Amino acid sequence: MRLTKYFRDFFHSSQSSGILLIICVFISLMIANSSLGGRYQELLEHPIGPYSLSVWINDGLMAVFFLLVGLEIKREIIEGELSNFKNASLPIFAAIGGMLVPAAIYAAFNAGTDYANGWGIPMATDIAFSLAVISMLGKRVPAAIKIFLAALAIVDDLGAIVVIAIFYTDELHWNYLLMSGGIILLLAALNFFKVKKHVFYLAPGVALWYLMHHSGIHATIAGVLLAFTIPTNASDTEISPLEKLEHKLHTPVNFFIMPIFALANTNIALKSGMVDGLFTNFGFGIIGGLVLGKVIGICLFSFIAVKTKISGLPQHSRWSHMIGTGFLAGIGFTMSIFIALLSFKGHPEIQEEAKFAILIASILSAIIGFNLLKLAGKKKNAV
């Protein structure tokens, strides 16, 4: 696997923002469990124009986050780690296993209950947090393992986007969908005629967000659709419009949008009985899916891909590295919380339980994955 300039920029930006996210989580938890907790919740519910502040954050700002994710996915497919099947096959197989097995574990615990709709919660991997944790290990982890984790997380995000679009969509309004289709055709035409100025894409992109928001499909999908119309190339020397926009978005997304999302959505007021909720089928489904389902699915599907010679292990890595990385992929956080909010819309008490379980699962996954990779690094040095 080759370490491209844009991947290095993406990695360093993500690892730094992960540390900031951790700080924001602690701040949000402290506020929620202080005398300011009630006022903070009122602030999030305060209307700004037609929507509350929390809706603007979760539907508006997160559309920009999804735009960046879409740009990263397209770039990796065209010129990066996913540009050829040999490089892409292992993270793709691993991501598929890392989505299917957690969803199956959750469903096994919650099928036929009021919580059944949350099966998508443990499918997601948080790019920023997982890369922040693995970066702390420095050279004790092979560079190829870091690339593998990032590529896996990117494919995982693509899977989460598809899941949200198909399974977490409200009633469809076809008139808005048809108008959205017209905007997408316009954007595709701009790409075809090699229009390079960002403004000609971003202005229709805002209209696309508005139409998507009213169509029934979650508005954040507009960010991904817009990203896939931004022109790029497979050249390492010529900087494309996609790469320029991606570079411009890294700082505001990683150091403004994602921290705000964390502040707005981890304000969990710890209540009596909340810990007991971790030991219910709901808690077992989320924690079991993220902590165990991720590593089982990733390693099982990777093992099959390697043994059938479709893929090979990342350079200078062993299965002990893969197991540790599988645990780090269980850090769900941003995307898991986002799917939890969609799964239990209108049920804030269930959303709170889900957030708490996701937080605990992500902490457990981070601790286990970090220590296993640290141990694997020590064994390598001993040899």
C-alpha positions in Angstrom: 0.0 0.0 0.0 1.4 3.4 -0.9 1.1 6.4 1.4 -0.2 9.2 -0.8 0.2 12.9 0.2 -3.6 13.3 0.5 -3.8 10.2 2.7 -1.1 11.6 5.0 -3.0 14.9 5.2 -6.2 13.1 5.9 -4.6 10.9 8.6 -2.9 13.7 10.5 -6.0 15.9 10.4 -8.2 13.0 11.6 -5.8 12.0 14.4 -5.6 15.6 15.7 -9.4 16.1 15.6 -9.9 12.8 17.4 -8.1 14.2 20.5 -10.3 17.4 20.3 -13.4 15.1 20.1 -12.4 13.4 23.3 -12.1 16.7 25.1 -15.5 17.8 23.7 -17.1 14.6 25.0 -15.8 15.2 28.5 -17.0 18.9 28.4 -20.5 17.8 27.2 -20.8 15.1 29.9 -19.7 17.6 32.6 -22.2 20.2 31.4 -25.1 17.7 31.2 -24.4 16.5 34.7 -24.1 20.0 36.2 -26.6 22.6 37.2 -26.3 23.9 33.6 -27.6 20.7 32.1 -31.2 21.9 31.8 -30.3 25.2 30.2 -27.9 23.5 27.8 -30.7 21.2 26.6 -33.0 24.2 26.2 -30.3 25.9 24.1 -30.1 22.9 21.8 -33.9 22.9 21.4 -34.1 26.6 20.8 -35.5 27.4 17.3 -33.4 29.2 14.8 -35.6 30.0 11.8 -37.7 26.9 10.9 -35.5 24.4 12.8 -34.0 23.9 16.3 -30.3 24.3 16.9 -29.9 20.5 17.2 -31.6 20.0 13.8 -29.3 22.5 12.2 -26.3 20.6 13.7 -27.5 17.1 12.9 -29.0 17.8 9.5 -27.2 20.9 8.3 -23.6 20.8 9.6 -23.4 17.0 9.3 -24.2 17.3 5.6 -20.9 19.1 5.3 -19.2 16.3 7.2 -20.8 13.8 4.7 -19.6 16.0 1.8 -16.0 15.5 3.1 -16.5 11.8 3.6 -17.9 11.6 0.1 -14.9 13.4 -1.3 -12.5 11.1 0.6 -14.3 8.0 -0.7 -14.2 9.3 -4.3 -10.6 10.2 -4.1 -9.6 6.9 -2.7 -11.5 5.1 -5.4 -10.0 7.2 -8.2 -6.4 7.6 -7.1 -5.8 6.2 -3.6 -5.9 3.1 -1.5 -9.1 1.8 -3.1 -8.0 2.5 -6.7 -7.0 -1.1 -7.5 -8.6 -4.4 -6.3 -5.5 -5.8 -4.7 -5.2 -2.8 -2.3 -8.9 -2.3 -1.9 -10.0 -5.9 -1.4 -8.9 -6.5 2.2 -10.4 -3.3 3.7 -13.6 -3.9 1.6 -14.0 -7.5 2.8 -13.1 -6.4 6.4 -15.6 -3.6 6.3 -18.4 -5.8 5.1 -17.7 -8.3 7.9 -17.4 -5.5 10.3 -20.9 -4.3 9.3 -22.8 -7.6 9.0 -21.7 -9.4 12.2 -22.4 -6.4 14.6 -25.8 -5.9 13.0 -26.5 -9.7 13.3 -25.5 -9.6 17.0 -27.7 -6.6 17.7 -30.6 -8.2 15.9 -30.1 -11.5 17.8 -30.7 -9.6 21.1 -33.4 -7.2 20.0 -35.4 -8.8 17.2 -39.1 -8.3 17.8 -38.7 -5.7 20.5 -39.2 -1.9 20.6 -35.4 -1.6 20.0 -35.3 -3.7 16.8 -34.9 -0.6 14.5 -31.5 0.2 16.0 -29.7 -2.7 14.2 -27.6 -0.2 12.2 -26.0 1.4 15.4 -23.1 -1.0 15.9 -22.2 -1.1 12.2 -20.2 2.2 12.1 -16.6 3.0 12.8 -15.5 6.5 13.8 -12.6 7.6 11.6 -11.3 10.4 13.8 -11.4 8.6 17.1 -10.0 5.3 15.8 -7.1 7.1 14.0 -6.4 9.2 17.0 -6.0 6.1 19.2 -3.8 4.2 16.7 -1.6 7.4 16.1 -0.7 7.3 19.8 1.2 4.0 19.2 3.6 5.7 16.8 6.0 3.4 15.0 5.0 0.4 17.1 2.2 -0.1 14.6 3.1 -0.7 10.9 2.2 2.1 8.6 0.2 -0.4 6.4 -2.0 -1.2 9.4 -2.9 2.5 9.8 -3.7 2.7 6.1 -5.8 -0.4 6.4 -7.8 1.0 9.3 -8.4 4.3 7.5 -9.5 2.5 4.3 -11.7 0.2 6.3 -13.3 3.1 8.1 -13.9 4.9 4.8 -15.6 1.9 3.3 -17.6 1.5 6.5 -18.8 5.1 6.2 -19.9 4.4 2.7 -21.9 1.3 4.0 -23.4 3.5 6.7 -24.5 6.1 4.2 -26.2 3.4 2.1 -27.9 2.0 5.2 -29.2 5.5 6.2 -30.4 6.2 2.7 -32.3 2.9 2.4 -33.4 1.9 5.9 -33.6 5.2 7.9 -35.7 7.2 5.4 -39.1 8.6 6.3 -42.1 8.8 4.0 -40.9 9.7 0.5 -42.2 12.8 -1.2 -41.7 12.2 -4.9 -42.0 15.8 -6.1 -39.0 16.8 -4.0 -37.1 13.7 -5.1 -37.7 14.5 -8.8 -36.4 18.0 -8.3 -33.4 16.6 -6.4 -32.8 14.4 -9.4 -32.8 17.4 -11.6 -30.2 19.1 -9.5 -28.0 16.0 -9.6 -28.3 15.9 -13.4 -27.2 19.5 -13.5 -24.2 18.8 -11.2 -23.3 15.8 -13.4 -23.5 18.0 -16.5 -21.1 20.5 -14.9 -18.7 17.7 -14.2 -19.0 16.4 -17.8 -18.2 19.9 -19.2 -15.2 20.1 -16.8 -16.5 23.1 -14.9 -13.9 23.5 -12.1 -15.0 26.4 -9.9 -16.5 25.2 -6.7 -19.2 27.8 -6.5 -21.0 26.3 -9.5 -21.3 23.0 -7.5 -21.8 24.3 -4.0 -24.7 26.7 -4.9 -26.8 23.8 -6.4 -25.6 21.7 -3.5 -27.4 23.9 -1.1 -30.6 23.6 -3.1 -30.0 19.8 -3.2 -29.8 19.8 0.6 -33.1 21.7 0.9 -34.9 19.4 -1.5 -33.5 16.2 0.1 -34.5 17.5 3.5 -38.1 17.8 2.3 -38.1 14.5 0.3 -38.0 12.1 3.2 -34.4 10.9 2.6 -32.1 12.2 5.3 -30.6 15.5 4.1 -27.0 14.5 4.9 -27.1 12.2 1.9 -27.0 15.4 -0.3 -23.4 16.0 0.9 -22.3 12.6 -0.5 -24.2 13.0 -3.8 -22.6 16.4 -4.3 -19.2 15.0 -3.5 -19.4 12.4 -6.2 -20.0 15.1 -8.9 -16.9 17.2 -8.0 -14.3 16.7 -10.7 -11.1 14.9 -9.9 -8.3 13.0 -11.7 -5.9 10.1 -11.2 -2.8 12.4 -11.4 -0.4 12.8 -8.5 1.0 16.1 -9.9 -2.1 18.1 -10.9 -4.3 19.1 -8.0 -8.0 18.6 -8.9 -11.0 20.6 -7.8 -12.0 17.6 -5.5 -8.6 17.7 -3.8 -8.7 21.5 -3.4 -12.2 21.3 -1.8 -11.2 18.4 0.4 -8.2 20.3 1.7 -10.4 23.3 2.4 -13.0 21.3 4.3 -10.6 19.3 6.5 -10.0 22.0 9.1 -13.6 23.3 9.5 -15.1 19.7 9.6 -12.5 18.2 11.9 -12.0 21.1 14.2 -15.5 22.8 14.1 -18.3 20.6 12.8 -17.4 17.3 14.5 -16.6 18.9 17.9 -19.9 20.7 17.8 -21.7 17.4 16.9 -19.9 15.8 19.9 -20.9 18.7 22.2 -24.5 18.6 21.1 -25.0 14.8 21.2 -23.0 13.5 24.1 -24.8 15.6 26.7 -25.8 12.5 28.5 -27.3 13.1 32.0 -26.3 10.1 34.0 -29.4 8.8 35.9 -30.0 6.0 38.3 -30.6 2.8 36.4 -28.7 3.9 33.3 -25.8 1.5 34.1 -28.4 -1.2 34.6 -29.5 -0.5 31.0 -26.1 -1.7 29.8 -27.1 -5.2 31.0 -30.3 -5.3 29.0 -30.8 -6.8 25.5 -30.5 -3.3 24.1 -27.2 -2.6 25.9 -25.9 -6.1 25.0 -26.8 -5.5 21.3 -24.9 -2.3 21.1 -21.9 -3.2 23.2 -21.7 -6.8 21.9 -22.0 -5.5 18.4 -19.3 -2.8 18.6 -16.8 -4.5 21.0 -17.1 -8.1 19.8 -19.0 -8.0 16.5 -16.6 -5.6 14.9 -13.4 -7.6 15.6 -15.1 -11.0 14.8 -16.5 -9.7 11.5 -13.4 -7.9 10.4 -11.0 -10.8 11.3 -13.3 -13.5 10.0 -13.9 -11.9 6.6 -10.2 -10.9 6.4 -9.1 -14.5 7.1 -11.3 -15.8 4.4 -10.0 -13.2 1.9 -6.4 -14.0 2.8 -6.8 -17.8 2.8 -8.5 -17.7 -0.6 -5.6 -15.5 -1.9 -8.0 -12.7 -2.9 -6.1 -10.4 -0.6 -2.9 -10.3 1.5 -2.2 -9.1 5.0 -1.0 -5.4 5.2 2.7 -5.1 4.8 4.8 -6.0 7.9 1.7 -7.0 9.9 0.5 -10.1 11.6 -2.9 -11.4 12.8 -2.3 -9.9 16.2 -2.2 -6.5 14.5 -5.5 -7.4 12.7 -7.2 -8.3 16.0 -6.1 -5.1 17.7 -7.2 -3.1 14.7 -10.6 -4.9 14.7 -11.2 -3.8 18.2 -10.3 -0.2 17.3 -12.9 -0.4 14.6 -15.4 -0.9 17.4 -15.1 2.8 18.3 -18.4 3.8 16.8 -19.1 7.2 18.3 -20.0 9.8 15.7 -21.7 7.6 13.1 -23.2 5.2 15.7 -24.7 8.1 17.6 -26.0 9.6 14.4 -27.7 6.3 13.4 -29.1 6.0 17.0 -30.7 9.5 16.6 -32.3 8.4 13.3 -33.3 4.9 14.7 -35.3 6.3 17.6 -36.4 9.7 16.4 -39.1 11.0 18.8 -37.9 8.8 21.7 -35.2 10.8 23.6 -35.0 8.4 26.5 -34.0 5.6 24.2 -31.6 7.9 22.4 -30.0 8.6 25.7 -29.6 4.9 26.6 -28.1 4.3 23.1 -25.6 7.2 23.4 -24.5 5.9 26.8 -24.0 2.3 25.5 -22.1 3.6 22.5 -19.9 5.7 24.7 -19.0 2.7 27.0 -18.6 0.4 24.0 -16.3 2.9 22.2 -14.1 3.3 25.4 -13.8 -0.5 25.9 -12.9 -1.0 22.2 -10.3 1.8 22.4 -8.7 0.4 25.5 -8.6 -3.2 24.3 -7.5 -2.3 20.8 -4.7 0.1 22.0 -3.3 -2.5 24.4 -3.4 -5.4 22.0 -1.6 -3.3 19.3 0.9 -2.1 21.9 1.6 -5.7 23.0 2.0 -6.8 19.3 4.6 -4.0 18.9 6.5 -5.2 21.9 6.6 -8.8 20.7 7.9 -7.6 17.3 10.7 -5.6 19.1 11.5 -8.7 21.2 12.0 -10.8 18.1 
